[in-house]
Amino acid sequence: MAFPGVVLGRMIFVLVVIASSCLERKVTVEGITCDFNTGRVVGIDLSSQMLRVVPGATWYLNHTMLATFGQLESLNLGYNDITGGIPESNISSCLCTMRSLRVLSLAYNSLKGSIPSCLCTLRSLRILYLEGNSLEGSIPSCMCTLRSLRKLYLSNNRLSGDIPSCFSNIRTLTELGLSDNKFQGNYISWLCDMRSLTVLSLSYDRFPSSIPSCLGNLDKLKFLQLAGDEFKCSMPSSIFSNLTKLRTLKIYCGGLKGTFQFPVLANLSKLKYIYFSSNGGLDINTEYPISWVPSFQLNTFIIQDCSLNRNTFSVAFNILFGGIPSGGQFATFSKSSYEDFDDALFYSFVTISFILGFWWFLASIFFKVSWRRKYFKIIDEYYKMYLRDI
């Protein structure tokens, strides 16, 4: 199902009324930001609007409507399954005339073609989201001239070629997402010079033969994701000594081998999320040395196709529910792995029984008058016998 000329679901109606709304300086429209001093529209957020109208429909961007909003500072059309090619249509020429644009999101649509080089003329651009499309070709090297760029997400596309090394000259760049593409070349070396990065995502790309220890220079990182099917290497423990601000660590690759010593993460006090995945070649050791004490408190710890403490397992002193599986790998674990599990199950059962019993008791005396009278009679007798003289 296709709707040529339609921007997104409600956009025809919205674009008709928002200009007058800003001029009146009284009416506000959801997703629209106005500069009431000039009466101009400066922000449009119509993300995820297509899903509310016709599920399964195909939408095409109406560039002539957007062209009337030349003073836009923020445009978010993400998550709408917009279809079409950026360079082949007038979309790029429309967007590239918005010289005041600071935020542009076309993420998670169905856009094809290459990244238009005219985006390099948007010198005020700070945030660019193009991930989740079907963009091909290479990244225009002129994007390095966007010296105000702070966030760049190009993940989940079909981009190829080399990543411009001049990205390291963008000192304002704090978030960089390049995952799930077909990039080539050794670009890790210059990435290690991007000291301002707080988010780095490089997955399913062609990595060098090992994770460079120089990634430890990125001491402002809060989110680190490294992965790829062709990622066959070891993981130097020295990487993590300086990453004290790290909150999320995701490493998954088919060829990752060796032993990862968990104590190397001991000083990462802000760590909340860990995800490790390999094809069985990685052994994760969390137990030795016995004296090590982690400074972090994890919310999520996921290991997939890895061996943990050489096949040891423990869920001791938890409040897990349900029975313990008896077959497979669970049959090899000692009873100490489930220490205090029965007690936790017992107390949980008692708590649930008390809650259910209490409400059942209240329901019984509420709906049956004779029981309610009997209950109050017992209370009166108890009061006369034990509490009257107190």
VEXDREN-2710 file (C-alpha; in Angstrom, 1 decimal):
% VEXDREN-2710
k/r/px/py/pz
1/MET/0.0/0.0/0.0
2/ALA/1.5/3.3/-1.0
3/PHE/0.5/6.9/-0.5
4/PRO/2.7/9.1/-2.9
5/GLY/3.1/12.6/-1.8
6/VAL/2.3/11.9/1.9
7/VAL/4.8/12.9/4.5
8/LEU/3.5/10.9/7.5
9/GLY/0.1/10.1/8.7
10/ARG/-1.1/13.4/10.2
11/MET/1.4/15.6/8.6
12/ILE/-0.8/17.1/5.9
13/PHE/-3.1/18.5/8.6
14/VAL/-0.4/19.4/11.0
15/LEU/1.7/21.4/8.5
16/VAL/-1.4/23.4/7.5
17/VAL/-2.2/24.6/11.0
18/ILE/1.2/24.9/12.7
19/ALA/2.3/28.0/10.7
20/SER/-0.8/29.9/11.8
21/SER/-0.4/28.6/15.3
22/CYS/3.0/30.1/15.6
23/LEU/1.8/33.4/14.1
24/GLU/-1.1/33.6/16.7
25/ARG/1.5/33.0/19.4
26/LYS/-1.2/31.3/21.5
27/VAL/-1.9/27.8/20.2
28/THR/0.6/25.0/20.7
29/VAL/0.6/21.8/18.7
30/GLU/2.1/18.5/20.0
31/GLY/5.5/17.9/18.3
32/ILE/5.9/21.4/17.1
33/THR/8.2/24.0/18.5
34/CYS/7.6/27.7/17.7
35/ASP/9.7/30.8/18.2
36/PHE/7.1/33.1/19.4
37/ASN/9.4/36.1/19.0
38/THR/9.6/35.6/15.2
39/GLY/6.4/33.6/14.7
40/ARG/8.3/30.8/12.9
41/VAL/8.4/27.1/13.3
42/VAL/11.8/26.0/14.6
43/GLY/11.1/22.3/15.5
44/ILE/9.1/19.5/14.0
45/ASP/8.9/16.1/15.8
46/LEU/6.7/13.6/13.9
47/SER/8.5/10.5/14.9
48/SER/6.5/7.2/15.0
49/GLN/3.4/8.9/13.5
50/MET/2.9/6.5/10.6
51/LEU/2.2/3.6/13.0
52/ARG/-0.8/5.4/14.4
53/VAL/-2.5/5.7/11.1
54/VAL/-2.3/2.8/8.6
55/PRO/-0.1/-0.1/9.7
56/GLY/1.8/-1.7/6.8
57/ALA/1.5/1.4/4.6
58/THR/4.4/2.9/2.6
59/TRP/5.0/6.6/3.0
60/TYR/6.9/9.0/0.8
61/LEU/8.4/12.2/1.9
62/ASN/6.7/15.3/0.5
63/HIS/9.7/17.7/0.2
64/THR/7.6/20.6/-1.0
65/MET/5.8/20.9/2.3
66/LEU/9.0/20.8/4.3
67/ALA/10.6/23.4/2.0
68/THR/8.4/26.1/3.5
69/PHE/10.1/25.6/6.9
70/GLY/13.5/27.0/6.1
71/GLN/14.2/28.2/9.6
72/LEU/13.9/24.8/11.2
73/GLU/16.5/24.0/13.9
74/SER/15.2/20.5/14.7
75/LEU/13.5/17.9/12.4
76/ASN/12.6/14.4/13.6
77/LEU/10.9/12.0/11.1
78/GLY/12.3/8.8/12.6
79/TYR/10.5/5.5/13.0
80/ASN/8.0/6.0/10.1
81/ASP/9.1/3.6/7.4
82/ILE/9.5/6.5/4.9
83/THR/10.5/5.0/1.5
84/GLY/12.5/6.5/-1.3
85/GLY/16.0/7.4/-2.3
86/ILE/17.7/10.4/-0.8
87/PRO/19.9/11.6/-3.7
88/GLU/17.5/10.5/-6.4
89/SER/14.7/12.8/-5.1
90/ASN/14.4/16.3/-4.0
91/ILE/14.6/15.3/-0.3
92/SER/18.3/16.2/-0.1
93/SER/18.0/19.6/-1.7
94/CYS/15.1/20.4/0.6
95/LEU/17.0/19.3/3.8
96/CYS/20.2/21.0/2.7
97/THR/18.6/24.4/2.5
98/MET/17.8/24.3/6.2
99/ARG/21.0/26.1/7.2
100/SER/19.8/26.6/10.8
101/LEU/19.3/22.9/11.3
102/ARG/20.9/21.5/14.5
103/VAL/19.1/18.2/14.9
104/LEU/18.2/15.9/12.0
105/SER/16.7/12.4/12.5
106/LEU/15.6/10.1/9.6
107/ALA/16.4/7.0/11.7
108/TYR/14.7/3.6/11.2
109/ASN/12.9/4.3/7.9
110/SER/13.4/2.6/4.5
111/LEU/15.5/5.2/2.8
112/LYS/17.9/4.1/0.1
113/GLY/20.8/5.6/-1.8
114/SER/23.9/7.3/-0.4
115/ILE/24.4/9.9/2.2
116/PRO/24.0/13.3/0.3
117/SER/27.2/15.3/0.5
118/CYS/25.1/18.5/0.7
119/LEU/24.5/17.7/4.3
120/CYS/28.1/19.0/4.8
121/THR/26.8/22.5/4.3
122/LEU/24.7/22.3/7.4
123/ARG/27.4/23.8/9.6
124/SER/25.1/24.2/12.6
125/LEU/24.3/20.5/12.7
126/ARG/24.9/18.9/16.1
127/ILE/23.0/15.7/16.0
128/LEU/22.5/13.4/12.9
129/TYR/20.6/10.2/13.1
130/LEU/20.5/8.1/9.9
131/GLU/20.7/4.6/11.4
132/GLY/18.2/1.8/10.5
133/ASN/17.9/2.5/6.8
134/SER/19.3/0.9/3.6
135/LEU/21.9/3.6/2.8
136/GLU/24.8/2.5/0.7
137/GLY/28.1/3.8/-0.5
138/SER/30.8/5.5/1.6
139/ILE/30.7/8.3/4.2
140/PRO/31.4/11.7/2.5
141/SER/34.7/12.9/3.8
142/CYS/33.3/16.4/3.8
143/MET/31.4/15.5/7.0
144/CYS/34.6/16.2/8.9
145/THR/33.9/19.9/8.3
146/LEU/30.8/19.7/10.6
147/ARG/32.8/21.0/13.6
148/SER/29.7/21.4/15.8
149/LEU/28.7/17.7/15.4
150/ARG/28.2/16.0/18.7
151/LYS/26.2/12.8/17.9
152/LEU/26.5/10.8/14.7
153/TYR/24.6/7.5/14.2
154/LEU/25.0/5.6/11.0
155/SER/24.4/2.1/12.3
156/ASN/22.3/-0.6/10.6
157/ASN/22.9/0.4/7.0
158/ARG/24.9/-1.0/4.1
159/LEU/27.6/1.6/4.1
160/SER/31.1/0.5/2.9
161/GLY/34.5/1.7/2.2
162/ASP/36.8/3.5/4.7
163/ILE/35.6/5.6/7.6
164/PRO/37.2/9.0/7.2
165/SER/40.1/9.4/9.6
166/CYS/39.4/13.1/9.7
167/PHE/36.6/12.3/12.1
168/SER/39.2/12.4/14.8
169/ASN/39.5/16.2/14.2
170/ILE/35.9/16.7/15.3
171/ARG/36.6/17.5/18.9
172/THR/32.9/18.1/19.8
173/LEU/31.9/14.5/18.8
174/THR/30.8/12.6/21.9
175/GLU/28.6/9.8/20.4
176/LEU/29.6/7.6/17.4
177/GLY/27.5/4.7/16.1
178/LEU/28.8/2.8/13.1
179/SER/27.6/-0.7/13.8
180/ASP/26.2/-3.2/11.4
181/ASN/27.8/-1.9/8.2
182/LYS/30.5/-3.1/5.7
183/PHE/33.3/-0.8/6.5
184/GLN/36.9/-1.8/5.7
185/GLY/40.3/-0.7/6.7
186/ASN/42.1/-0.3/10.0
187/TYR/40.3/2.7/11.5
188/ILE/40.7/1.7/15.2
189/SER/44.1/3.5/15.5
190/TRP/42.7/7.0/14.9
191/LEU/39.5/6.2/16.9
192/CYS/41.8/5.9/19.9
193/ASP/42.5/9.6/19.6
194/MET/38.9/10.6/20.0
195/ARG/39.1/11.4/23.7
196/SER/35.8/13.2/23.9
197/LEU/33.7/10.0/23.0
198/THR/31.2/8.9/25.6
199/VAL/29.4/6.4/23.3
200/LEU/31.2/4.1/20.8
201/SER/29.5/1.3/18.8
202/LEU/31.4/-0.7/16.3
203/SER/29.8/-4.0/15.5
204/TYR/29.6/-6.6/12.7
205/ASP/32.3/-4.8/10.8
206/ARG/35.8/-5.8/9.7
207/PHE/38.0/-5.4/12.7
208/PRO/41.7/-5.8/13.0
209/SER/43.1/-9.1/14.5
210/SER/42.9/-7.9/18.1
211/ILE/41.1/-5.3/20.2
212/PRO/43.7/-2.5/20.5
213/SER/44.7/-1.6/24.0
214/CYS/44.7/2.0/23.0
215/LEU/40.9/2.0/23.4
216/GLY/41.7/2.4/27.0
217/ASN/42.6/6.0/26.2
218/LEU/38.9/6.8/25.8
219/ASP/38.5/7.5/29.5
220/LYS/35.1/9.3/29.0
221/LEU/33.4/6.3/27.6
222/LYS/30.1/5.4/29.2
223/PHE/28.9/2.9/26.5
224/LEU/31.2/0.5/24.5
225/GLN/30.0/-2.0/22.0
226/LEU/32.4/-4.1/19.9
227/ALA/31.3/-7.0/17.8
228/GLY/31.5/-8.8/14.5
229/ASP/31.5/-12.2/12.8
230/GLU/35.0/-11.6/11.4
231/PHE/36.2/-10.3/14.8
232/LYS/38.7/-12.9/15.7
233/CYS/41.0/-11.7/18.4
234/SER/41.8/-11.6/22.1
235/MET/40.8/-8.9/24.6
236/PRO/43.6/-7.2/26.4
237/SER/42.7/-6.6/30.1
238/SER/44.6/-3.3/30.1
239/ILE/41.8/-1.7/28.1
240/PHE/39.6/-1.3/31.1
241/SER/41.9/0.2/33.7
242/ASN/41.1/3.8/32.7
243/LEU/37.4/3.4/31.7
244/THR/36.1/4.3/35.1
245/LYS/33.0/6.0/33.7
246/LEU/31.9/2.9/31.8
247/ARG/28.2/1.9/32.4
248/THR/27.5/-0.5/29.5
249/LEU/29.9/-3.0/28.0
250/LYS/28.9/-5.2/25.1
251/ILE/31.4/-7.5/23.4
252/TYR/30.2/-10.2/21.0
253/CYS/32.1/-12.0/18.3
254/GLY/32.4/-15.4/16.9
255/GLY/36.1/-15.7/17.2
256/LEU/36.8/-14.3/20.6
257/LYS/38.9/-16.7/22.6
258/GLY/40.9/-17.0/25.8
259/THR/40.1/-16.2/29.4
260/PHE/38.6/-12.9/30.5
261/GLN/39.4/-12.1/34.1
262/PHE/36.5/-10.3/35.7
263/PRO/38.7/-8.6/38.4
264/VAL/40.1/-6.3/35.7
265/LEU/36.7/-4.5/36.0
266/ALA/37.0/-4.1/39.7
267/ASN/37.5/-0.3/39.6
268/LEU/34.6/0.4/37.2
269/SER/32.2/1.5/39.9
270/LYS/29.5/2.8/37.5
271/LEU/29.2/-0.4/35.5
272/LYS/25.6/-1.6/35.3
273/TYR/25.3/-3.7/32.1
274/ILE/27.6/-6.5/30.8
275/TYR/27.0/-8.6/27.7
276/PHE/29.5/-11.2/26.5
277/SER/29.0/-13.5/23.5
278/SER/31.3/-15.9/21.6
279/ASN/31.1/-19.3/19.9
280/GLY/32.3/-21.1/23.0
281/GLY/35.9/-19.9/22.8
282/LEU/35.7/-17.4/25.7
283/ASP/36.0/-18.4/29.3
284/ILE/34.9/-15.8/31.8
285/ASN/36.4/-16.0/35.3
286/THR/34.6/-14.2/38.1
287/GLU/35.9/-16.1/41.1
288/TYR/39.7/-15.7/41.1
289/PRO/41.5/-14.2/42.8
290/ILE/39.2/-14.9/45.7
291/SER/40.2/-11.7/47.5
292/TRP/38.9/-9.3/44.7
293/VAL/35.9/-7.2/45.5
294/PRO/33.9/-5.4/42.7
295/SER/33.1/-1.8/43.2
296/PHE/30.1/-2.0/40.8
297/GLN/26.6/-3.4/41.3
298/LEU/25.3/-4.9/38.0
299/ASN/21.7/-4.6/36.9
300/THR/22.2/-7.0/33.9
301/PHE/24.8/-9.7/33.3
302/ILE/24.4/-11.7/30.1
303/ILE/26.8/-14.3/28.8
304/GLN/26.0/-16.2/25.6
305/ASP/28.0/-19.2/24.2
306/CYS/30.7/-18.6/26.8
307/SER/31.9/-20.7/29.7
308/LEU/31.6/-19.2/33.1
309/ASN/34.3/-20.1/35.7
310/ARG/35.0/-23.2/33.7
311/ASN/31.4/-24.5/33.8
312/THR/30.8/-23.6/37.5
313/PHE/27.4/-22.1/38.3
314/SER/25.9/-20.5/41.3
315/VAL/22.5/-18.9/42.1
316/ALA/23.0/-19.1/45.9
317/PHE/21.3/-16.7/48.2
318/ASN/18.7/-15.4/45.7
319/ILE/14.9/-15.3/45.7
320/LEU/14.4/-17.2/42.4
321/PHE/11.1/-19.0/41.9
322/GLY/10.3/-22.3/40.3
323/GLY/12.0/-25.7/40.2
324/ILE/15.6/-26.3/39.4
325/PRO/16.2/-28.0/36.0
326/SER/17.6/-31.5/36.4
327/GLY/19.1/-32.3/33.0
328/GLY/21.9/-31.1/30.9
329/GLN/24.5/-28.8/32.4
330/PHE/22.5/-28.4/35.6
331/ALA/23.2/-32.0/36.5
332/THR/26.9/-31.2/36.9
333/PHE/26.4/-28.4/39.6
334/SER/26.9/-29.1/43.2
335/LYS/24.3/-28.4/45.9
336/SER/26.2/-25.4/47.1
337/SER/25.3/-23.7/43.8
338/TYR/21.7/-23.5/45.1
339/GLU/22.4/-22.8/48.7
340/ASP/19.6/-21.1/50.6
341/PHE/17.4/-21.5/47.5
342/ASP/14.8/-23.6/49.4
343/ASP/14.6/-21.1/52.2
344/ALA/14.0/-18.3/49.7
345/LEU/11.3/-20.3/48.0
346/PHE/9.7/-21.1/51.4
347/TYR/9.6/-17.4/52.5
348/SER/8.3/-16.4/49.2
349/PHE/5.5/-19.0/49.4
350/VAL/4.6/-17.8/52.9
351/THR/4.4/-14.2/51.8
352/ILE/2.2/-15.0/48.9
353/SER/0.0/-17.2/51.0
354/PHE/-0.5/-14.5/53.6
355/ILE/-1.4/-11.9/51.0
356/LEU/-3.9/-14.2/49.3
357/GLY/-5.3/-15.4/52.6
358/PHE/-5.8/-11.9/53.9
359/TRP/-7.8/-10.7/50.9
360/TRP/-9.8/-13.9/50.9
361/PHE/-10.7/-13.3/54.6
362/LEU/-11.8/-9.7/53.9
363/ALA/-14.0/-10.9/50.9
364/SER/-15.6/-13.6/53.0
365/ILE/-16.8/-11.3/55.8
366/PHE/-17.8/-8.6/53.3
367/PHE/-20.2/-10.8/51.3
368/LYS/-21.6/-13.0/54.1
369/VAL/-23.4/-11.2/56.8
370/SER/-23.5/-14.1/59.3
371/TRP/-19.7/-14.5/59.1
372/ARG/-19.2/-10.8/59.6
373/ARG/-21.4/-10.9/62.8
374/LYS/-19.5/-13.9/64.1
375/TYR/-16.2/-12.1/63.5
376/PHE/-17.2/-9.0/65.4
377/LYS/-18.6/-11.2/68.2
378/ILE/-15.3/-12.9/68.6
379/ILE/-13.5/-9.5/68.8
380/ASP/-16.0/-8.3/71.5
381/GLU/-15.4/-11.4/73.6
382/TYR/-11.6/-11.1/73.3
383/TYR/-11.8/-7.5/74.4
384/LYS/-13.9/-8.3/77.4
385/MET/-11.6/-11.1/78.5
386/TYR/-8.2/-9.6/77.9
387/LEU/-8.3/-5.8/77.2
388/ARG/-11.0/-4.3/79.4
389/ASP/-8.8/-3.8/82.4
390/ILE/-5.8/-2.5/80.6
END
